[in-house]
Amino acid sequence: MRALVLSIDVRDHPTEPGTVAYLACCTPAGRSALLHVRGFRPWCYVRLPPARAAACFRAMERALAQRCPGATAEMVRRRPLVGWTPGPAPHARVTCATLQQLRRAAALL
């Protein structure tokens, strides 16, 4: 089924552990649909200083393990969404089980 996504709402599930993404969609024929994506794991990117990316990443992993158990970090290279850069920069992709955990991780970082 092809559909145009009109809006996305991400919330912690009210009765089960985990996060749900709700996608309000419209098909080419004009029919509305609401998709519930269970098991969605919210994430954010944290830019790392290029000269010290590895050391900062290791420190971030230690802090997440101590204060946000279950959160994971992966080192990636990406370009920012806004503004020109000569190439991808080092980032940490921090993935969490719930929005509440993502808020804790963001406050920590």
N, C-alpha and C positions, 0 to 999 in steps of 0.2 A: 504494500500500500504506500503510495506517495502522499506526503502531506507537508504542508507549510507550518512550521512551528511558530505560534503566535506569542507564547509566553512560557517561561520556565519558572517554577517555584520549587525550591529545595527546602525540605523540613526534616527534622528528626521525627521518626515514626512515633505516633502517640501511644501505641500499645506494645510495640515490639522493639527490640534493640536494633539500631541501624538508622539509615537515612533513606528517604524516598524523594525522588525527583518527579514532579508533576509537570507534564508537557501538554499544554493546550494547543491543539492542532486544527487545521482546516484542510480538507481534501480538495483537489482541483474541482470536484463536483459541488463544493460548498457544504459538505457534511462536516460537522464538528466532532472532534474526538478528544478524549482526555486520557493520556497514557500515564500509568503509574510505574516508575522504574524503581524497583526495590533493590536493595543492596548497593545503591549508589554510594561511592566513597568520595566525599569532597576533598579538594586539594587546592593548594596555592603554590605559587612560585616565589622563591626568595633569591634575589640577585646576590651573587658572591663576588668579592673583590678578585679580579683576575690574577693578581700576583700571589694571593694567599687562598685560593679557592679550596684546595685540598684540606688545609689546616682548619679553615672556617667550617667546612662541611663536616669534618670529624667532630669538632666541638659542638656543632648543631645536633649531630646524631646522639652524642652523649647526653646533651640537655633534654632532647626529646625522650630518650629512653628513661631518664629519671623522672621527668615531670608529666609526660604524656604517653604512658604505656600503650602500645598498639599503633601509635603513629609511625609511619615509615618515611624515609627520605631517600631520594635517588638523585644523583648528580646528573644534570643534563646541560646541553648547550642550546640556547635559543635566542631569538631576536626579540626585542621589546615590541609590544603592540603599537606603540606610538613613537615616532622619531626614527631617524636613520642611524644605523650603526654599521661599521665596516664589516662586521661578521657576527656570528652568534657569540654570546657571552655565557660564562658559567652561571648556572642557577641550581638551586636545590628544589626539587618538586616534593613537597610535603603532603602526604596523603593520610587522611584520618578516617576513623570509622563513623563519626557523627559530627554534626555541626558544632556541638558543644566542645568536642575535643579539638576541632579546627580553631575555634575561638581561643582556647587555652594555648594551643601551639602558636597562633599568631601573636598573642600577648607575650609569649616567651621570646619570640624571635624579633 
